[in-house]
Every structure is written in C-alpha cells, then in structure tokens.
Amino acid sequence: MALLVSLTCAIAAQQKNEATQAPFNEAAYRVGERLTYNVDFSHFVSAAYVELFVVGRGTFFNRKGIQLRAHVETVGIVNVALLSINNDYTTYVDPQTGLPYRAQQVVREAGRTSEAERDYNQPAGTDAIPSKLRTGESPGTYDLLSALYRVRAMPLADGSSYSIATEHEGDQYRAEVKVTGRQLIKTNIGSFNTIVTRVNVKGSRDYNLRVYFSDDERHVPVLIIAQHPSGEIRAELTSSELTVPESGPKSSPTQPIKTGLQKSTVKTTTSETSADLPLRDVPFKIGEQLTYQVYLAATPQPAGTITFTLKARGRYFNRDGLLFSVTAQTTGAGARVYPVNDQINSYVDPTTLLPFRTELTLSEGKYHSTRSYNLDQNRGAAVADSKERIEIPVGTHDLISAVYALRTFDLWPKKRNAISIMATTQPRTLFVESQRRETIELGSQKISAILVTLTTDDPQSDRMQIRMWIGDDARHLPLRIAAVTRLGAVRADLVIAPAQ
C-alpha cells in the first residue's frame, strides 16, 4: 500500500540505492530542473501526476544546502472513488553528499491539512562514514525525495548494485538497486536511451519495481513501473524543463510547490517559456481531467469509461502546443460483450485551438487501427504518416479539439455554430445548435445545463442522434453525452465529486 498511497514518491523510495563511496554526480541536482510525470494505475489512465523540482541552492536553516520539492496528486475517478492524495514534500540536502538534514511534508486529506517536519541532523564530512561500510552501501538515512536524487547521482554502471537506507513515516527500509541493462524508451516528449534498474526492498513485498534512468549525466527517471496486487502502476515522464533562476535562492521558502501539469519543454532559458504562458480566454486549464462513466440503454451498471485530459503545454513536433489525450475503454460485462480500448492524442495550437497533429490507436471488437496525420491549417491539408494527403478546409478540428473548441462557444441565447472536423478519415461539417436550458442529475447533484444537438452535413445528418448537455456556467463542462450506436442507445455521464 505504500506504493499506492505515495504513488511515485513511494515508488521513488524503493528506487533508492547508492553509495557515498562511489562518485557523487552533482548534475543530478541541477537547479531549475522540473520533471512532471503522468501516473497510470491498473485500467485508470492518468490516475495521478507528480512534479519534482530542484528549487535552489543556498543557505537554509543556517546551513548550506539544496532545496528539493515534490508534489503528488491523484485526479479523476481515482481521486474521487479510490484514493485522494494532494501532498507536498520539501527536503534540504547537503550539497556535497546528498544527505538530507531537514524534511517537510504537507498532507491534504478530507478538507484538512496537516504538516510535519523532521531534522535529520546527520554529521557531514568524514564523520558520516561508518568504519564498516559494505561495498555499494550508502551511509546515513534518506527520506524518499532525497533518496531518489541520490540514486540519480550514482554512476549506475552496467551490472552494478547499490544499497541505501530510507525512512518514510517512521518506517525504515533498506533498498537495493541493481543495474540490469539498457533499453530505448519512447514517450510523448521523445525517445530516450535508458539504463534499466531493478529495485528490491528488503523485508517487503516484491513489486517487480523497475526504473528507467536516462543514459546521460543527469540520470533522469524516464519511466517507473511497479506491479501492485491491484494492478500495474506506471509513471511516465511527460515534461522535462530546465530554467535558470533570475536571482539567487532565498532561505527556507515555505510556500508549497504549485500544482498542475504546466511544463512540457526541454530547454534552458532565462525568459518566460511557452509552458509558463497562461491559457487566455478559455474555460479549461493545464491538468484538467474529465472522466465519464458510459452506460448502455437503461443498464444501471457502467459498461466503460472515457477520460479527457489536457496533459501539458510544451514544444511538440517543433512548435508550441497543447497535448490533449482521450482514452475510452469498456469494463466488466461491457468488455466481455464488446472490448474497446481506444487512445487519441491531439496536439493543438494554444492560440487558435486548431490541431496540428492527431494520433489514433483504436481497438474496438475485431477492429484495430493505428494511424497519425499532420494537419496543415495554412494550406488546408491533412497528411497521414503513410504520405496520403487529404484536402481539408482551413480551420479544421479533429474529434478531440472540437470538444474543447465547443466549450468556448457562446451557446445562449439559442444559436447555431458550425465548424469543420476531421472525422478520422474525411472532413465533415459539424453543426452545434443549442436547444434549451435543462437541469440534469449527476450522482446526487442537480446541475443546470444547456442541451445542444450535434449534426453533420451527411445525407443522414442526425443518424447518431448526438446530444450534449453543457454546464451553464463559465467552465462549460460537457456534463452528459448521448448517442445511438450499433450497440443501441449510449450515454456518458461526467463523474462529479459528491457535494460537501
């Protein structure tokens, strides 16, 4: 449960293994480095996110040190129904050894906030080295955050093994990290040559924990995988940014790290980066996740889930963009009747909300398809990876960007809007017409909404009878989506947290 409760921070705890006898690489503590991870758990995509940040180097609590921060937060249905985590961790480490001398923790739970601090007061220099230190063993005790960075500072040579003692909430762990090989890992922000490590925690359940560190001096954790009894936990790097601070670090900052998937660039700069720029005049923000439960006809039990996530803003395919991701899955009895596992990524211009690349991986019953295409909005063309060229109107949306664009529409008084969409293989005109105001019930809440119809310029314009109920407020959340499919009437209801 420690893995699940602390997610990547707990996972990081078991990654810790190193020795001060081995070289200490300061590149792992690059001031300004901010890493963001998306965490999948079992069949829940984007169950949480984690941020790691090297805040500064200076004098803290009357001692020279490096300030490290981490933020861990569950989102979507996992946050509502399974496990609510919204924690901040701050650790101050010795710049010569990486040993922590002070750690702070902020835990937010059930509307309450608790804070804890600990002074490690570990000796520095030669006094910190025990007389009988085994090869590959690190002296002293680390908290989870400092342990992760100390492992990164190790050589991680082929075939080597490192041991480190960690402490979390009063419990002591002795972890061993063994380098097992090298592997190319592909992520949404690029491909990485990685060093593969296997982590074992003495006296603990074997979670088959594997950590993939970038094969360079920084040893960035690119991918973390653990096998929990309830399902696989997978933390993947979605953003890596390095910024040079404009001024020297201040001592003992007390503000917690800001949350949200806000970074997606890999560069060094002293000016404002694209990921720092706010999204203007739109009703959504970076990190927003909307999870829907899907129901067939009048069946009371959900047959699947759909999740919309605005993952990050960064540099994709050599241009500034937003990464939208949608996953759709059938579950339980629905998966047995008609298995579905779809993933669509849309890379969108942050100013126009028009896509410049779409990636589709569709698996529906016996149908399987993977394809991608780039959209040239200036020349009016969608070019597939197979080099097939499809003429499209300038200003064409894909299936995902259209949903977010719809949220920016002025839907009342009653009116009709029209946009061009790329419906997987061919462009279509989509008409969005507001009908009336209604109050719908989601869970235990009654919510004001605007009913809109979505039709196309096909001969059978309303063949699928698509209806959406959009929240009648500034966020314009799609609260309910209904349609008629080959399986009959289907509706998707937004999962709403219970009213407090």
C-alpha angles and dihedrals in degrees: 000000000000088000093052097041096053096025111191094002090057089042087052089053091064092047092066115113128132147110134240086216087070121072116288110224112204091193087084088067099053107162111237096027112139121183124189125195134192113215123209119193122195106308092341109105114206094008091161145346133224132202125198119191135181097210105183152313121243143085115327123174090354093304135095112253152135120255116223125187137188134183123197122187135166117217141190122008093345090059092046103039109020118022132354113206127167106155136157125203127193123183131179115208136187108260092220100048108015090234113146120238100176133020131185129192131191116194122188116196134159093349093309129107125209127185131200133183134190133190110210094188092191116172118252131219124016093342088069094062114089118221094240106041115160120229111275093013123126120218122226131028125283132200117228097267098046090045092058092053092044090056089051089054091058122098092243090203120184112281094005125135129205134191129204138172117229135182129205125175092340096311120118122218133185110204130188123204117198123189106227105173147298132285141175110242122195119207137167090267097048146292122298134196101225142192109231118220133183117212125206125183114208114240093007136104113278106248093177086238115192126182123192113205122192111258096240138082093281096056093205113193100243099174135010122190128182131172108226118184088246094050145300120310112209124181114188128186110248099168138023119180134168118194129176111232115240093223139016120283121272122226124262103349111199104192114105120241114273115254131226136077095276105145129070108145132096109212147097118247143149094208133070111292126216090253090058093055112102122235105250128212096356127116096229137063141205111287096026112147125187118192123192132193113219122219129190115222108307095337108138095208119075115249096197149338137250121198127193115194132181093205107179151326116238147107114311125172090353097306141086111265152149120244114221118184131189127187126185125189138167115224138193114350090357091061091051093051098041118358114213128179112163130168125186126179122193123191108203137189105247093219103045098022087225116139123242096183135022127191121192129188108177128182114170118158107305092344117100127172138163121186141145134193139183119228117217101200093183097055098030100242140127111205117195123213085251087063091249108149122212121189112231135174115263107262098036120163128206123228093273102041088049091064092052092043089053089059090062093055122108098239100177137097090044110278146149125243128187131201136168117246133188100231096202095281109012136032119253135180112245119204117204112194125179114221113178146324117268139171113232130187120233115178105317096335132092112213132188113239144170115233113222131181122218117207135161139216091256118121087253094046097175099034095130095038093221114192129177131192109209120198110256095228140077095285095055092206115189098240100178135010121193132182144153114247138169087277092054130251113359132183133184118206123198113243106240124194112243115263113259 
